[in-house]
């Protein structure tokens, strides 16, 4: 009866002192028996071994020293990647400083101000959308919605910056005429 590849790998691992490569890989990771996850990583190394045994380009039985060096390095790299992922996961789960979070949250005034600006932007778009020119519309959308500079608006529409500034002047004149009541115009 022929031996399965996994059985052959485990037989090779437990023959002699070959299992020492697993302990050496863990030692290179600065994990000793007192480490909380030592047994878990040792088990991971044992589970990796048959895959490494099967992936070795030559017969591990005929070149045991080369294979063991290869296997130890492969186990080390794989466990190092796992250790990094596990640490990163733990860092994400650590409690943060709530004071920073509370100060980063917008105040009610900031939120109301943002809502007011959004309403004002919508109003401006309605005023210009109904009566404005294409250039005024492009300037208004470029600055209010896309938050582009004059140069970026010019590049987007294939015109010069002077044309964009003309659009802005035209827009300002239209807004002054439409938004300012005649009695308050001079104020």
C-alpha positions in Angstrom: 0.0 0.0 0.0 1.4 3.4 -1.0 1.8 6.1 1.5 -0.2 9.3 1.1 1.8 12.6 0.5 0.7 14.0 3.9 1.6 10.8 5.7 5.1 10.8 4.0 5.6 14.4 5.1 4.6 13.7 8.7 6.7 10.6 8.8 9.7 12.6 7.5 9.0 15.4 10.0 8.9 13.1 13.1 11.9 10.9 12.0 15.0 11.8 13.9 15.2 15.4 14.9 13.6 17.0 11.9 10.8 18.6 14.0 13.5 20.9 15.4 13.1 23.1 12.3 9.6 24.1 13.6 11.0 25.2 17.0 13.8 27.0 15.2 11.4 29.0 13.1 9.4 30.0 16.2 12.6 31.0 17.9 13.5 33.3 15.0 10.0 34.8 15.5 11.0 35.5 19.1 8.4 33.1 20.4 9.2 30.9 23.3 7.1 28.4 25.2 5.8 31.1 27.6 4.3 33.1 24.7 0.5 33.0 24.8 0.2 31.9 21.2 3.2 29.6 21.0 1.2 26.4 20.8 -1.1 27.9 18.1 1.9 28.9 15.9 3.6 25.5 16.5 0.4 23.8 15.2 0.3 26.1 12.2 3.9 25.2 11.4 3.0 21.5 11.7 0.0 22.0 9.3 2.2 23.9 6.8 4.9 21.2 6.6 3.1 18.7 4.3 2.4 21.5 1.8 6.1 22.5 1.8 7.1 18.9 1.5 4.9 18.5 -1.6 6.1 21.8 -3.1 9.8 21.0 -2.8 11.2 20.7 -6.3 13.3 17.6 -5.6 12.7 14.6 -3.5 13.1 15.6 0.2 14.2 12.1 1.2 17.2 12.2 -1.1 18.3 15.8 -0.1 17.2 16.1 3.5 19.6 18.9 4.5 18.6 21.2 1.6 14.9 20.4 2.1 15.0 21.1 5.9 16.7 24.5 5.3 14.1 25.3 2.6 11.2 24.2 4.9 12.5 26.2 7.9 12.7 29.3 5.8 9.3 28.8 4.2 7.7 28.1 7.6 9.4 31.2 9.1 8.1 33.5 6.3 4.6 32.1 6.4 4.4 32.4 10.2 5.9 35.9 10.1 3.1 37.0 7.7 0.5 35.4 10.0 2.0 37.1 13.0 1.9 40.4 11.3 -1.7 39.9 10.2 -2.7 38.9 13.8 -0.9 41.9 15.3 -2.6 44.2 12.8 -5.9 42.7 13.7 -5.3 43.2 17.4 -4.3 46.8 16.8 -7.6 47.5 15.1 -9.5 46.0 18.0 -7.6 48.0 20.7 -9.7 50.7 22.4 -8.8 54.2 21.1 -8.7 57.5 22.8 -12.3 58.7 23.0 -11.3 62.3 23.7 -9.8 62.6 20.2 -13.0 61.1 18.7 -15.3 63.5 20.6 -13.2 66.5 19.6 -13.2 65.3 15.9 -17.0 65.1 15.8 -18.6 68.2 14.3 -20.5 70.4 16.6 -24.2 71.3 16.1 -23.2 74.7 14.8 -20.9 73.2 12.2 -23.6 70.8 11.0 -26.2 73.5 10.8 -23.6 75.7 8.9 -23.0 72.8 6.5 -26.7 72.3 5.9 -27.1 76.0 5.3 -24.3 76.0 2.8 -25.8 73.0 1.0 -29.2 74.8 0.8 -27.5 77.9 -0.4 -25.6 76.0 -3.0 -28.8 74.4 -4.3 -30.5 77.8 -4.4 -27.5 79.2 -6.5 -27.7 76.3 -8.8 -31.4 76.9 -9.4 -30.9 80.6 -10.0 -28.1 80.1 -12.5 -29.6 76.9 -14.0 -32.7 78.8 -15.1 -31.2 82.0 -16.4 -27.4 81.7 -16.5 -25.1 81.1 -19.4 -23.2 77.8 -20.0 -20.0 79.4 -18.8 -21.6 80.7 -15.6 -23.0 77.2 -15.0 -19.7 75.6 -15.6 -18.0 77.9 -13.2 -20.6 77.4 -10.5 -20.6 73.6 -10.8 -16.8 73.6 -10.9 -16.4 75.7 -7.8 -19.3 74.7 -5.6 -19.8 71.0 -6.4 -16.5 69.8 -7.7 -14.4 72.4 -5.7 -12.0 73.0 -8.6 -9.7 75.9 -9.0 -10.0 78.3 -12.0 -7.1 76.6 -13.7 -8.7 73.1 -13.2 -12.0 74.4 -14.6 -10.2 75.8 -17.6 -8.4 72.5 -18.2 -11.6 70.5 -17.9 -13.5 72.6 -20.4 -10.5 73.4 -22.7 -10.6 77.2 -22.3 -8.1 79.7 -20.9 -8.1 80.9 -17.3 -9.2 84.4 -18.5 -12.3 82.8 -19.9 -13.0 81.2 -16.5 -12.6 84.6 -14.8 -15.0 86.1 -17.3 -17.5 83.4 -16.4 -17.0 84.3 -12.7 -17.5 88.0 -13.3 -20.7 87.3 -15.3 -21.9 85.0 -12.6 -21.3 87.6 -9.8 -23.1 90.3 -11.8 -26.1 88.0 -12.3 -26.2 87.0 -8.6 -25.9 90.7 -7.5 -28.9 91.5 -9.8 -31.0 88.5 -8.7 -30.1 88.2 -5.0 -29.8 91.8 -3.8 -33.1 93.6 -3.2 -33.0 97.1 -4.8 -33.4 98.9 -1.5 -30.3 97.2 -0.1 -28.2 97.4 -3.2 -26.0 100.3 -2.1 -25.3 98.8 1.3 
